[in-house]
Amino acid sequence: MQYSHSDEELIKQPIGYWSWAAHKAVVTRTRTALAGLGLTQPQWWILAQTARAGGRTRDELLDLLSGYLDAGREGIAAEIDACVARALLDEDAEGRLTQTDEGRALYEKAAALQDELWAERHAGISDEEYLTTMKVLQRFIHNTGGRAWHH
């Protein structure tokens, strides 16, 4: 790969710009690919969380997902409603949301797609490089007083 600048010049490049550009490229690619399956990225999050936990309540999903990419509680609530309206999720009398057969089938397709996207994003990047990148980004967040979803 040809980089935008020499090593000496890259060291002086602004992290804010390059982290934003990486974010925009990854999120746009992910959302475009998921749209090909008829899913929004928040709908994918909802299906993934209900699959992994065997179901969740609306409040559990709202608490867990509302901070993802600044989706907010209202945004996630609307996406939960869309999943229920599309019959991807059932909501029982206790408010627990579980996947329907259609929801499980779509989740499995989307999970396979996410695996493909992961491989695409990580092409030519070693686990060591990725780990270093993650730690450096988290140090930037810490050093600037920021908070990530996991805090």
Summary of the structure (lengths in Angstrom):
residues: 151
radius of gyration: 18.1
end to end distance: 34.7
largest distance: 61.6
contacts: 379
relative contact order: 0.11
helix: 68%
strand: 6%
